[in-house]
Amino acid sequence: MLRLGVLGCGRIGQIHANSIQRIANARLVAVADVSSEAARALGERFGVEVRDVSAIFSADDVDAVVIATSTNTHYDMVHLAAGGRKAIFCEKPIDLSSEKVRICIKTVEDADVPFMTAFNQRFDPHFGALQRRIAEGEIGDVETVSIISRDPAPPPISYLKGSGGLFRDMMIHDLDMARFVLGEEPTKVFAVGSTLVDPAIKDVGDVDTAAVILTTASGRICQISNSRRATYGYDKRLEVHGSKGMLRAANVLENGVESATSRGFTTARAEAFFLERFGAAYLAEMQHFVEAILAGRKPKPDAQDGLRAQLIADAATQSQAEGRPIEVPSLAS
């Protein structure tokens, strides 16, 4: 039985707490949040203690922590968790500074504690099946990858001010997915971005519409399209073309009913948002973390996966600002 504490009782923290409660060999022991009201509500919902963050890190009855606090607190949380010898499940990004992420990696390695970066989309049953079929050689050598991610609406401006920008916040999942299916590390990135959805987003130095081209050393290409607007629901698609064929993961719809009348064919809308679209993935990633820790295995994706995606996001941010292709730094840089 793995005993966990959840740090951060907002939307993502609630999702992870719910996942833990659904896993037979895991137990939610305590929750903590800077908002006593949020912590109390989540604690009452699941019948667990509300504790100070420091008490969770030092507790003998906590084996692992879920870091679901705001990004600007992750660095300190990782160090405290490592000092308390707790296994760590950390939401992305680990930090907005790649240098701080490197320090986190060293801290975790020195403490010899397991660490997992929460790139939940790897655990989506559709994307997971697609990646496995690539690995089995069904479509031969990967040549091109196309990823589309469009949110129904942008998040609040107050959130965007501290998000690190679209490439580090929204697209970072797609950058990790590109690594997951390309089979090679991207070495160069070219990014363009615009503000077409809300002028206020430009006022905080961000973009709401972007496209990125990634290339690998062997010439494999990935194109990623992001938008903070989709009038038809949460738009999430993945297509991989190879030397022997193509694999595609289409949008997941609210239901599978298709209508055919004299006016043509109609289907349901796409799922409303990522919470609905990736519900199964959130549970599967936590199950993976729990099982890995109990079995003494290292969970994946790990902290280095978090850093690799962050380095690509940094390069994309620089590329968009400077209007030129940027080499992706190596882990050793």
N, C-alpha and C positions, 0 to 999 in steps of 0.2 A: 504494500500500500504506500503510495507516494502522497505525502502531506504537503499541501501548497498554501501559500499566502498570496493574495492578489493586492498589488499596489496600484491604486488608481481605480476609482469606482465610477468612471464615466461610461460612455457608450461601449467602448472596446473592453474595458474592464468587466463590465456586466456580461458581455458575450463570453469572455474567457471563464468567468465564474460559472456561468451556466454550463459551459462545456465540461468543466471539471466535475460538476455535480452529476453529469451523465456518464462518466467513465467509472467503471466498476472498481478498478484498482487505484483510484485517486480519491483524495478527500480534501475538500476546502476547509482549512482550519481557521483562517482569519483574513480580514480585509483592512485596508487603510487608505485614507485619502485626506488631502488638505482640507476638503469640505467635510466637516463632521456630519452634516445632514446627508450627503451622498453616501458616506461610509455607513451610517446608521441604517439607511434605507436598504442598502445591499446586504448588510449583515442580518437585518430582520428578514429579508426575503429568503435567505438561505439558512437562517438559523445558526450563524457563526459569529464569533467574537469580532469586535472592532478594536484594533490595537494601534498604537503609535508605530510609525514606520520602523523606528529603531528597535522596538520590541520584537517585531517580526524577524528582523535580521539576526537577532541574538537568541531567538526562541529555539529550544531543544525539540519542540514538537512541529517544526517547520523544516522540511527537506529541500523545498524549492520555492522560488518566488516568480511571480508573473509581473513584469514591469510594464504597466499600462498607463503610466503617468504621462504628463506632457513631455515632449521631446527634450526640452531644455533641462529636464531633471534626470534624464537617463544616465548621463555620465556619472553623476554622484551615486545614483542607485546601483549601478553596476559595481562600482568600487565597494560600496557598503555590503552588497550581496556577496561579492567575492571574499571580503574580509570575514563575513559570517559563515563562509564555506557552504553557501546555498547554491544549488543548481539554478541556472538563470534562463528564463524565457522572456525575451525582450522584444517589445514592439519596434517596428521600423519607423524612422531610421534610428540607428543606435545613438547618433548625434549628428547635428548639422555640420560639424567640423570633422573632416576625414582624419586630421591629426589626432583629435580626441578619440576617434574610433580606434586608431592604432594603439593608443595608450590603453584603451579598454581591453583590447585583444591581449596585450602584454600582461595586464593585471589578471585577466581570467586565466591565461596560460600559467602564470607564476603561482596562482592559487590552486591550479589544477581542478577547476570546477567546470562542469558541463555548461555550454551556452548554446542557445538556439535563437536565431533571428526569425521573427514572425512574418515570413513571406508566405502567407496562407494560400496564395493562389497556386502554388506548387501542389497543394493537396486537394485541389478541385478535382472531382472524379473525371470530368471531361478532359481537362488539360493533362492530368496525370496519365490517363489512358493514351492520349496523343503522344506524350513523351515516351512512354514505354514502347509504343509501336515504332517510333523512330529508332529507339535503341535496338529493337529487334530486327531492324533493317528493312522494314516493309516498303519504305519509299527510297531506299538507297542512301546516297550521300546527300545531306542537306545542302541546298543551294540558296534559297531565299526564305525569309520569314516575314510575315505581315501580322502586326498586332494593332487592334483598334480598341481604344478605351474612351468612352464618353459618359460622363456623369449627367444625370438628369438636370442638375442645377449646381451652381458653384456654392462652396461653403461660405459661411459668414466672413466678412472682411476682417473681423477681429481675429479669426482663426488664420487667415492667409498672412497676416502681418508677421506671425511667428513660425510659419510653415516651412520656410526655406525655399519657397518657390515651387512651381508646378513640377519641374524635373525631379526635385528631391522629395516631394510630397506625393504627388499623384503618379507620375511616370515611373517612380522607382520600382514599383511592382512589375511594370512591363520590362524594365531593364533587367530585373532578375529573371523574368520569364524568358527573355531573349537568351540569356546565358543558359538557362535550363534546357532549351530546345536546340540552340545552335550547335552545341557540342564543342564549341571553341570560344575563347575569350574575345570579345570585341576589342579592337586595338585603336580604332579611330571613330570619331563621332562628328556628325554635322547636324546642327539643330537650327530650326527657325521657329519663331513664336510671334503671336499677335494678341491683341486684346479686342475681341469681337463680341463678347458676351456682356461684359459689364465694365464701363469706363473706370469705375472705382478700383478695379483690380489693377489697372495700369498705375493708378495713383499710389499704390503700395509697392510698386516696382516689380509686379508679377505679370504673367501672361495667362490667358485662359484657353488659348488654342495653340497647339504646337505639333510639329512633325520632326522626327529624328531619323537619320540614316546611320546605322552601325555597320562597320565592316570588320572582318576578321583577317588574320594574317594570310589565310588561304584564299580569301576573296569572297567568302560567304557574306550575304547582305541581309540585314534586318531593317524593315521600315516600321516605325511606330507613329500612330496618329492619336493625339489626345485632344479632348475638348471638355470644357466645363458645362456644356449644354447638349442635351439630347431630348427632344420633345416626345419621344416614343418609349422612354424607359431607360434602364441601365444597359448601355451598349458595350458588350465585351466579346470580341471575336479574335480567333487565332487561326492562322493558316500557315502551313509549312510545305514548301515545294522541294522535292528532291529529284535525284537522277532517275528514279523509277516510279515516281508518282507524287501524290499530294494528299495531305491530311488536313482536315478543317474541323475546328470546334466552333459551332455556331452559337448564336445567342440562346440563352435559356429563357423560355417564355413563361408567363404566369400560369398557363395551362396548355395542354396539348390538343385542344379542340380546334379543328379546322372546318370552316364553313365554305360550302360551294353553292352558289346561286347564279341566277342569270347575270348578276352584276360582277361575278368573278369569285376568286378565292380570298378568304380572309383568315387570319390567325389572331391569337391573343397578343397583347403587348409584351414587350420584354419585361423581365422582372423589374420591380420598382427601383431598387438600389442595390449596392454591393452587399448590404446586410442580408437581403433575401437571396441574392445570387450566389453568395459564398457561404451560406449557412452550413452546408455539409463540410466545406473546407475548414472552417473554424474548428469544428469538432474533430476532424481528422488530424489537423496539425497538433492539437493538444494531446490527442491519443498517441500520436507518434512521440511527442516529447516525454510523456509519462512512461511509455513502454521502453523507450531508449534509456532513460535514467534508471529504471528498475532493473534493466538487463545489463547495465554497466556499459552501454554503447554511447558513442557521441551522437547527439541528435543533429539533423541537417534540415534546413540550411544553418550553418554556424556563423560565428562572428566574422570570419573572413569572407563568407558570402555577402554578409551585410556591407563590408568594406568595399568589395568589388563593385556592387551595385552603386554604392555611394560615389566611388571614383568616376564611374560612367556618368552619373547624374551631375557631378561637379564639372566634368568635361562638357556635357551638354549645356549646362548653364553658361559656361565660358564661351562656347561656340555660338550660342544664340546672342550673347552680348556683343561679341566681336565679329560675327558674320563670317566665320571661317571654320574649316575642319580643325578638330583638336585631337591630338594623340591622347589615348587613355593612359594615365600613369600606372605603373606596375605596383604590386603590393609592397615591393621593397623600396619604393621611392620615398 
